[in-house]
Amino acid sequence: MDESLRHDQRAAPELPEEEADRLRARLRAGELSEEQLRLAAYLDHPAARAVLERPPARPAVLDLTSYTAGRGLARGQQLEVAAWIRGLEAWGPQVCARGLAALAERLIAHVPHGLEAATRLCQAVRAASAEEVEAAEAEVAEVLSELEGRDTVPALIALNSCQAALDASAALRGQPPQLSSMVSLLSPREIVITLQTALWPLALG
């Protein structure tokens, strides 16, 4: 496990019943909406699941986190992972795009020398700035053209990272995410921890 993933795992909270009580109080006070709690529950936040009378069904992908690489999964299991990520669309394009940007950045972390253009695009997606996204997309398209035809492992990872960043920006416009690079190159464990770390604060403030 790389050091950044280890950090994200430490950042995931271990929540006692007192946390569920705090969420109930915030819900009663109008500080949280039920939709926010449902998003947190969808991401398997224990306290949010405890608070909701009918939480979303626990995704099967959460039982795949012992696998070390997405490409080691059977096709049906890969589809389960993709379906769970796509489920974020229920909370709107910005939530989905923010999650996809975090996953793209996870892929970028595997590029040996970084990938500044794709990183800037992910930052623009998080800011939901249409003008910045458009400029960053053009920059990423240039990088993709430079990578075209290269078949080394670093080049292929970089190419997939660029495509993942473009996927995030497309989701911001409400377009369905493709997800092939994310599901094949990231492990289910990386996907789950990355989405939880990126979106729990958005759900629970």
C-alpha positions as CSV (number, residue, x, y, z in Angstrom):
1,M,0.0,0.0,0.0
2,D,1.4,3.4,-1.0
3,E,2.0,6.0,1.7
4,S,-0.8,8.3,0.5
5,L,-3.4,5.5,0.7
6,R,-2.1,4.6,4.2
7,H,-2.7,8.2,5.2
8,D,-6.2,8.2,3.8
9,Q,-6.9,5.0,5.7
10,R,-5.8,6.6,8.9
11,A,-8.0,9.6,8.1
12,A,-11.1,7.5,7.8
13,P,-12.9,8.0,11.1
14,E,-13.8,5.2,13.5
15,L,-17.2,6.3,14.7
16,P,-18.8,5.4,18.1
17,E,-22.5,5.6,18.9
18,E,-21.9,9.1,20.2
19,E,-21.2,10.2,16.6
20,A,-24.6,8.8,15.5
21,D,-26.2,10.8,18.3
22,R,-24.5,14.0,17.0
23,L,-25.7,13.3,13.5
24,R,-29.3,12.8,14.8
25,A,-29.1,16.2,16.6
26,R,-27.7,17.9,13.5
27,L,-30.5,16.4,11.4
28,R,-33.2,17.6,13.9
29,A,-31.6,21.1,13.9
30,G,-31.6,21.3,10.1
31,E,-27.8,21.4,9.9
32,L,-27.8,18.2,7.8
33,S,-30.3,17.0,5.2
34,E,-31.4,13.4,4.9
35,E,-29.9,13.4,1.4
36,Q,-26.5,14.3,2.9
37,L,-26.8,11.4,5.3
38,R,-27.8,9.1,2.5
39,L,-24.7,10.0,0.6
40,A,-22.6,9.3,3.7
41,A,-24.4,6.0,4.2
42,Y,-23.9,5.1,0.5
43,L,-20.2,5.5,1.2
44,D,-20.6,3.1,4.2
45,H,-20.2,5.8,6.9
46,P,-21.2,3.7,10.0
47,A,-22.9,6.5,12.0
48,A,-24.9,7.7,9.0
49,R,-26.1,4.2,8.3
50,A,-27.2,3.9,12.0
51,V,-29.1,7.1,11.9
52,L,-31.2,6.4,8.7
53,E,-34.3,4.3,9.1
54,R,-33.8,2.8,5.7
55,P,-30.2,3.3,4.6
56,P,-29.1,2.5,1.0
57,A,-28.2,-1.1,0.4
58,R,-24.6,-1.8,1.3
59,P,-22.8,-2.0,-2.0
60,A,-21.2,-5.4,-2.8
61,V,-18.0,-3.5,-3.8
62,L,-17.2,-3.1,-0.2
63,D,-16.7,-6.8,0.1
64,L,-14.1,-6.7,-2.7
65,T,-11.6,-4.5,-0.8
66,S,-9.2,-7.4,-0.1
67,Y,-8.3,-7.5,-3.8
68,T,-5.1,-5.8,-4.6
69,A,-5.8,-4.7,-8.2
70,G,-8.9,-4.0,-10.2
71,R,-7.6,-6.0,-13.1
72,G,-7.5,-9.0,-10.9
73,L,-11.3,-8.9,-10.5
74,A,-13.7,-10.9,-12.6
75,R,-15.6,-8.9,-15.2
76,G,-18.8,-9.0,-13.1
77,Q,-16.9,-7.7,-10.1
78,Q,-15.4,-4.8,-12.2
79,L,-19.0,-3.9,-13.2
80,E,-20.0,-3.9,-9.5
81,V,-17.2,-1.4,-8.8
82,A,-18.2,0.8,-11.7
83,A,-21.9,0.7,-10.8
84,W,-21.0,1.9,-7.2
85,I,-19.0,4.8,-8.5
86,R,-21.8,5.7,-11.0
87,G,-24.3,5.6,-8.2
88,L,-22.8,9.0,-7.1
89,E,-24.7,10.6,-10.0
90,A,-27.8,10.3,-7.8
91,W,-26.4,13.2,-5.7
92,G,-25.8,15.5,-8.7
93,P,-23.0,16.1,-11.2
94,Q,-20.8,18.1,-8.8
95,V,-20.7,15.3,-6.2
96,C,-20.0,12.7,-8.9
97,A,-17.3,14.9,-10.5
98,R,-15.6,15.6,-7.2
99,G,-15.4,11.9,-6.5
100,L,-14.0,11.1,-10.0
101,A,-11.5,13.9,-9.6
102,A,-10.2,12.3,-6.4
103,L,-9.9,8.9,-8.2
104,A,-8.1,10.6,-11.1
105,E,-5.6,12.1,-8.7
106,R,-5.1,8.6,-7.2
107,L,-4.2,7.4,-10.6
108,I,-1.9,10.4,-11.2
109,A,-0.1,9.5,-8.0
110,H,1.2,6.4,-9.8
111,V,2.7,8.4,-12.7
112,P,6.5,8.4,-12.1
113,H,7.1,12.1,-12.8
114,G,3.7,13.5,-12.0
115,L,1.2,14.9,-14.4
116,E,0.7,18.6,-13.9
117,A,-1.9,19.2,-16.6
118,A,-4.3,16.4,-15.3
119,T,-3.7,17.6,-11.7
120,R,-4.8,21.1,-12.7
121,L,-7.9,19.8,-14.4
122,C,-8.9,17.9,-11.3
123,Q,-8.4,21.0,-9.2
124,A,-10.6,23.0,-11.7
125,V,-13.3,20.2,-11.4
126,R,-13.3,20.5,-7.7
127,A,-13.7,24.3,-8.0
128,A,-16.5,23.7,-10.5
129,S,-15.1,26.6,-12.6
130,A,-16.3,26.2,-16.2
131,E,-13.6,28.5,-17.6
132,E,-10.8,26.8,-15.7
133,V,-12.0,23.4,-16.7
134,E,-12.1,24.3,-20.3
135,A,-8.6,25.6,-20.3
136,A,-7.3,22.6,-18.4
137,E,-9.1,20.2,-20.7
138,A,-7.2,21.7,-23.7
139,E,-3.9,21.3,-21.9
140,V,-4.7,17.6,-21.0
141,A,-5.7,17.0,-24.7
142,E,-2.2,18.2,-25.7
143,V,-0.6,15.8,-23.2
144,L,-2.7,12.9,-24.6
145,S,-1.6,13.7,-28.2
146,E,2.1,13.5,-27.0
147,L,1.4,10.1,-25.3
148,E,-0.3,8.6,-28.3
149,G,1.4,5.6,-29.6
150,R,3.7,5.1,-26.7
151,D,3.4,1.7,-25.1
152,T,5.7,1.8,-22.0
153,V,4.0,1.2,-18.7
154,P,4.6,4.8,-17.4
155,A,3.1,6.2,-20.6
156,L,0.1,4.0,-20.4
157,I,-0.5,5.0,-16.8
158,A,-0.1,8.6,-17.7
159,L,-2.5,8.2,-20.6
160,N,-5.1,6.6,-18.4
161,S,-4.6,9.3,-15.7
162,C,-5.4,12.0,-18.3
163,Q,-8.4,10.1,-19.5
164,A,-9.6,9.8,-15.8
165,A,-9.2,13.5,-15.3
166,L,-11.2,14.2,-18.5
167,D,-13.9,11.7,-17.2
168,A,-14.2,13.8,-14.1
169,S,-14.6,17.0,-16.1
170,A,-17.2,15.4,-18.3
171,A,-19.2,14.3,-15.2
172,L,-19.3,17.9,-14.1
173,R,-21.4,18.5,-17.2
174,G,-23.7,15.6,-16.4
175,Q,-22.2,13.1,-18.8
176,P,-22.0,9.5,-17.7
177,P,-18.5,8.5,-16.6
178,Q,-16.7,5.9,-18.6
179,L,-14.5,4.6,-15.6
180,S,-12.6,2.0,-17.6
181,S,-9.1,3.3,-16.5
182,M,-10.2,3.7,-12.9
183,V,-11.7,0.3,-12.5
184,S,-8.9,-1.5,-14.3
185,L,-5.9,0.3,-12.7
186,L,-7.0,1.1,-9.2
187,S,-7.8,-1.6,-6.6
188,P,-11.3,-1.7,-5.0
189,R,-9.6,-0.8,-1.7
190,E,-8.0,2.4,-3.3
191,I,-11.4,3.3,-4.8
192,V,-13.4,2.9,-1.6
193,I,-10.9,4.7,0.6
194,T,-10.4,7.5,-1.9
195,L,-14.1,8.2,-2.4
196,Q,-14.8,8.0,1.4
197,T,-12.0,10.5,2.1
198,A,-13.1,12.9,-0.6
199,L,-16.8,12.8,-0.1
200,W,-17.5,12.2,3.6
201,P,-16.7,15.9,4.4
202,L,-19.0,17.0,1.5
203,A,-21.8,14.8,2.9
204,L,-21.4,15.7,6.6
205,G,-19.8,19.1,6.5
